[in-house]
Amino acid sequence: MIDKELAYLKEQRRKHHGLDINEYNYEFDKSITRTIMTLQTIRDELIPKEKP
């Protein structure tokens, strides 16, 4: 589930980079990047890894 959210957020960030950058867009980009990093940390460190 987190992987789907990460993929969605990364796609939104990719689309956002195609827009003109102004102060609002810059703050949005920082916010979405911070959210992506937080979700990756949760996925990588807090959720037990599945054993093959």
N, CA, C and O of each residue as an XYZ file, in Angstrom:
208
protein
N       0.822     -1.194      0.000
C       0.000      0.000      0.000
C       0.865      1.256      0.000
O       0.583      2.209     -0.727
N       1.903      1.256      0.803
C       2.793      2.421      0.835
C       3.479      2.594     -0.519
O       3.688      3.721     -0.968
N       3.830      1.479     -1.172
C       4.472      1.580     -2.482
C       3.567      2.278     -3.495
O       4.047      3.051     -4.324
N       2.263      2.014     -3.435
C       1.321      2.677     -4.342
C       1.266      4.172     -4.047
O       1.246      4.990     -4.967
N       1.243      4.525     -2.767
C       1.224      5.943     -2.389
C       2.507      6.638     -2.835
O       2.468      7.760     -3.342
N       3.644      5.968     -2.645
C       4.917      6.549     -3.077
C       4.930      6.765     -4.586
O       5.365      7.814     -5.061
N       4.461      5.787     -5.331
C       4.427      5.919     -6.787
C       3.542      7.098     -7.194
O       3.899      7.871     -8.082
N       2.390      7.229     -6.541
C       1.482      8.339     -6.838
C       2.143      9.690     -6.530
O       2.100     10.607     -7.350
N       2.744      9.803     -5.362
C       3.372     11.068     -4.979
C       4.543     11.411     -5.894
O       4.731     12.573     -6.254
N       5.324     10.411     -6.269
C       6.449     10.659     -7.176
C       5.952     11.117     -8.544
O       6.566     11.979     -9.171
N       4.846     10.544     -9.007
C       4.261     10.970    -10.278
C       3.754     12.409    -10.171
O       3.939     13.196    -11.099
N       3.122     12.756     -9.062
C       2.655     14.130     -8.868
C       3.832     15.097     -8.838
O       3.749     16.190     -9.398
N       4.923     14.707     -8.191
C       6.112     15.564     -8.145
C       6.697     15.721     -9.546
O       7.122     16.812     -9.927
N       6.719     14.612    -10.323
C       7.247     14.675    -11.682
C       6.418     15.642    -12.530
O       6.975     16.459    -13.263
N       5.094     15.550    -12.433
C       4.216     16.458    -13.173
C       4.429     17.896    -12.713
O       4.425     18.822    -13.523
N       4.612     18.070    -11.431
C       4.798     19.400    -10.849
C       6.057     20.063    -11.388
O       6.086     21.279    -11.578
N       7.098     19.272    -11.635
C       8.347     19.838    -12.136
C       8.186     20.430    -13.533
O       9.006     21.247    -13.953
N       7.150     20.033    -14.255
C       6.892     20.594    -15.573
C       6.228     21.961    -15.527
O       6.133     22.637    -16.551
N       5.774     22.371    -14.366
C       5.094     23.660    -14.216
C       6.100     24.778    -13.989
O       7.257     24.534    -13.646
N       5.641     26.005    -14.187
C       6.481     27.151    -13.857
C       6.715     27.170    -12.352
O       5.796     26.947    -11.564
N       7.939     27.435    -11.974
C       8.277     27.445    -10.550
C       8.134     28.872    -10.015
O       8.726     29.816    -10.538
N       7.344     28.995     -8.974
C       7.284     30.238     -8.221
C       7.384     29.855     -6.748
O       7.609     28.688     -6.428
N       7.224     30.800     -5.870
C       7.414     30.514     -4.438
C       6.437     29.457     -3.941
O       6.828     28.583     -3.167
N       5.188     29.513     -4.359
C       4.201     28.527     -3.918
C       4.585     27.132     -4.406
O       4.545     26.171     -3.638
N       4.951     27.023     -5.667
C       5.329     25.724     -6.216
C       6.569     25.174     -5.528
O       6.676     23.967     -5.308
N       7.499     26.047     -5.191
C       8.710     25.616     -4.500
C       8.361     25.031     -3.133
O       8.889     23.986     -2.751
N       7.481     25.694     -2.402
C       7.061     25.185     -1.091
C       6.308     23.864     -1.236
O       6.493     22.954     -0.427
N       5.467     23.753     -2.254
C       4.749     22.503     -2.506
C       5.738     21.381     -2.796
O       5.592     20.274     -2.279
N       6.736     21.660     -3.614
C       7.736     20.653     -3.961
C       8.492     20.192     -2.724
O       8.733     18.997     -2.554
N       8.868     21.130     -1.861
C       9.552     20.748     -0.619
C       8.654     19.871      0.235
O       9.116     18.897      0.829
N       7.378     20.210      0.299
C       6.428     19.458      1.112
C       6.231     18.041      0.575
O       6.261     17.081      1.344
N       6.032     17.903     -0.723
C       5.793     16.572     -1.289
C       7.056     15.716     -1.199
O       6.970     14.506     -0.993
N       8.222     16.336     -1.351
C       9.475     15.596     -1.214
C       9.640     15.101      0.217
O      10.065     13.967      0.434
N       9.314     15.931      1.180
C       9.393     15.536      2.592
C       8.435     14.378      2.882
O       8.784     13.451      3.612
N       7.231     14.432      2.312
C       6.251     13.356      2.491
C       6.761     12.053      1.889
O       6.630     10.992      2.499
N       7.340     12.127      0.700
C       7.896     10.931      0.052
C       9.001     10.331      0.910
O       9.047      9.116      1.103
N       9.881     11.165      1.422
C      10.980     10.667      2.253
C      10.451     10.010      3.527
O      10.976      8.984      3.958
N       9.420     10.593      4.128
C       8.829     10.020      5.339
C       8.216      8.659      5.053
O       8.423      7.715      5.815
N       7.462      8.545      3.963
C       6.855      7.262      3.610
C       7.911      6.207      3.299
O       7.747      5.040      3.655
N       8.990      6.610      2.638
C      10.059      5.658      2.348
C      10.709      5.168      3.638
O      11.046      3.989      3.753
N      10.885      6.058      4.602
C      11.449      5.666      5.891
C      10.532      4.684      6.596
O      10.991      3.675      7.131
N       9.241      4.973      6.599
C       8.279      4.056      7.222
C       8.356      2.698      6.549
O       8.421      1.667      7.218
N       8.348      2.699      5.233
C       8.387      1.441      4.489
C       9.681      0.672      4.767
O       9.651     -0.540      4.984
N      10.801      1.368      4.761
C      12.093      0.694      4.853
C      12.487      0.302      6.269
O      13.180     -0.698      6.456
N      12.065      1.063      7.264
C      12.559      0.826      8.615
C      11.514      0.316      9.595
O      11.850     -0.428     10.516
N      10.275      0.693      9.422
C       9.278      0.351     10.423
C       8.412     -0.846     10.052
O       7.872     -1.518     10.931
N       8.276     -1.115      8.767
C       7.461     -2.250      8.339
C       8.382     -3.449      8.155
O       9.368     -3.367      7.422
N       8.068     -4.560      8.815
C       8.935     -5.738      8.693
C       9.045     -6.195      7.238
O       8.075     -6.183      6.481
N      10.249     -6.591      6.884
C      10.493     -7.076      5.532
C       9.882     -8.460      5.367
O       9.919     -9.283      6.281
N       9.321     -8.704      4.186
C       8.798    -10.036      3.896
C       9.968    -10.951      3.578
O      10.887    -10.579      2.849
N       9.919    -12.137      4.127
C      10.983    -13.094      3.856
C      10.587    -13.937      2.652
O       9.447    -14.393      2.556
N      11.536    -14.147      1.727
C      11.217    -14.916      0.513
C      10.913    -16.365      0.802
O      10.629    -17.131     -0.119
